[in-house]
C-alpha cells in the first residue's frame, strides 16, 4: 500500500506550475536524503551536534529564507498511534535560530519532527523528518551539519 502522505505530495506537486518554487520544494522533499536528515536529527537530539543548518520554504512568507543555523531546544515526548494498517511514532524538537536575539512564543516556534511508520503487514519501517513554524508545516529543502 502506498504512503498516503507521499501520494498526496506527488499529486500536489503535479498540480503546481512547472518551475514554481513550491513545486521545486515538493520535488526536493520527495527526492531528499531522508536517511541523512534522520541521522542529523538524532545527533542534534542527543546533543552530539550543537547546531544544524536548515533550509525550508513555506507559504505566506514562512520558511528560513535560505540556509539558517539552528540549535536544539526542548523535545516532545514520542506519541504512538495506529492508522490504516500502520503504526506511527512521532516526536518533535523545538529548534532555535542562533541569529535571533528575542525569544519566540512556543506557538510560533520552529520545530523539527521525526515520524516513524511501521507497516503492520510487511514490517517495513520508514522514517522521515519534517519541519513546522507553530502549527504551519513548511517544506524542508535541505539539512546539513
C-alpha positions as CSV (number, residue, x, y, z in Angstrom):
1,X,0.0,0.0,0.0
2,X,1.5,3.4,-0.9
3,X,2.2,6.0,1.7
4,X,-0.9,8.4,1.6
5,X,1.2,11.5,2.5
6,X,3.7,10.8,-0.2
7,X,0.9,10.2,-2.7
8,X,-0.8,13.5,-1.7
9,X,2.5,15.3,-2.1
10,X,3.1,13.9,-5.6
11,X,-0.4,14.9,-6.6
12,X,0.1,18.4,-5.2
13,X,3.5,18.8,-7.0
14,X,1.9,17.7,-10.3
15,X,-0.8,20.3,-9.9
16,X,1.6,23.2,-9.4
17,X,3.1,25.2,-12.3
18,X,6.4,23.9,-13.7
19,X,9.3,25.9,-12.4
20,X,7.5,27.3,-9.4
21,X,9.3,27.4,-6.1
22,X,6.6,25.4,-4.3
23,X,6.8,22.6,-6.9
24,X,10.6,22.6,-6.7
25,X,10.4,22.4,-2.9
26,X,8.0,19.4,-3.0
27,X,10.1,17.6,-5.5
28,X,13.2,18.2,-3.4
29,X,11.5,16.8,-0.4
30,X,10.2,13.8,-2.3
31,X,13.7,13.1,-3.5
32,X,15.5,14.4,-0.4
33,X,18.1,12.5,1.6
34,X,15.8,11.5,4.4
35,X,18.3,9.0,5.8
36,X,20.9,11.7,6.3
37,X,18.3,14.0,7.8
38,X,17.3,11.4,10.3
39,X,20.9,10.9,11.4
40,X,21.3,14.7,11.8
41,X,18.1,14.9,13.8
42,X,19.2,12.1,16.1
43,X,22.6,13.7,16.6
44,X,21.1,17.1,17.4
45,X,18.5,15.5,19.8
46,X,21.2,13.6,21.6
47,X,23.4,16.7,21.8
48,X,26.2,15.2,19.7
49,X,25.8,18.2,17.4
50,X,25.4,21.7,18.7
51,X,23.8,23.1,15.6
52,X,22.4,22.1,12.2
53,X,21.8,24.2,9.1
54,X,18.4,24.0,7.6
55,X,16.7,25.4,4.5
56,X,13.0,25.4,4.3
57,X,10.2,27.1,2.4
58,X,6.6,27.7,3.1
59,X,3.5,29.7,2.2
60,X,2.8,33.2,3.4
61,X,6.4,34.1,4.0
62,X,7.1,31.0,6.1
63,X,10.4,29.3,5.9
64,X,14.1,30.1,6.6
65,X,14.8,32.5,3.6
66,X,17.9,30.5,2.7
67,X,20.2,28.3,4.8
68,X,19.8,29.1,8.5
69,X,21.6,27.7,11.6
70,X,19.5,26.3,14.5
71,X,20.4,24.8,17.9
72,X,18.3,22.2,19.8
73,X,15.6,23.2,22.2
74,X,13.1,21.2,24.1
75,X,11.9,17.8,22.9
76,X,8.4,16.4,22.9
77,X,7.6,13.0,24.3
78,X,7.2,10.5,21.4
79,X,3.5,9.9,20.6
80,X,2.4,6.5,19.2
81,X,-0.8,5.9,17.2
82,X,-2.1,3.5,14.6
83,X,-3.9,4.2,11.3
84,X,-4.7,2.5,8.1
85,X,-2.6,-0.7,8.7
86,X,0.4,1.1,10.1
87,X,1.9,2.1,13.4
88,X,3.3,5.6,13.8
89,X,5.6,7.2,16.3
90,X,6.0,11.0,16.1
91,X,8.4,13.0,18.2
92,X,9.4,16.7,17.9
93,X,12.1,19.0,18.9
94,X,11.9,22.8,19.2
95,X,14.9,24.3,17.2
96,X,16.1,27.9,17.9
97,X,17.7,30.1,15.3
98,X,21.1,31.1,16.5
99,X,20.8,34.5,14.9
100,X,17.6,35.5,16.8
101,X,18.1,37.6,19.9
102,X,14.5,37.6,21.1
103,X,12.5,34.6,22.4
104,X,9.7,33.3,20.2
105,X,6.5,32.2,21.8
106,X,6.1,28.4,21.8
107,X,3.1,28.9,19.4
108,X,5.4,30.5,16.8
109,X,8.5,28.3,17.3
110,X,10.4,26.3,14.7
111,X,10.1,22.6,15.2
112,X,11.7,19.6,13.6
113,X,9.5,16.4,13.6
114,X,10.7,12.8,13.3
115,X,8.0,10.4,12.1
116,X,8.5,6.6,12.1
117,X,6.0,4.5,10.3
118,X,5.9,0.7,10.6
119,X,3.7,-1.2,8.1
120,X,1.9,-3.8,10.1
121,X,1.6,-6.2,7.2
122,X,5.1,-6.1,5.7
123,X,7.0,-4.8,8.7
124,X,8.6,-2.1,6.5
125,X,9.9,0.8,8.6
126,X,10.0,4.4,7.1
127,X,11.4,7.4,9.0
128,X,11.0,10.9,7.8
129,X,11.9,14.4,9.0
130,X,9.7,17.4,8.6
131,X,9.5,21.0,9.9
132,X,6.9,23.5,11.1
133,X,6.6,27.0,12.4
134,X,3.9,27.0,15.1
135,X,1.1,24.9,13.6
136,X,2.0,25.6,10.0
137,X,4.0,22.9,8.2
138,X,6.9,24.1,6.0
139,X,8.8,22.2,3.3
140,X,12.2,21.0,4.4
141,X,14.6,21.6,1.4
142,X,17.9,20.7,3.0
143,X,19.6,19.9,6.2
144,X,23.4,19.7,7.0
145,X,25.7,19.8,10.0
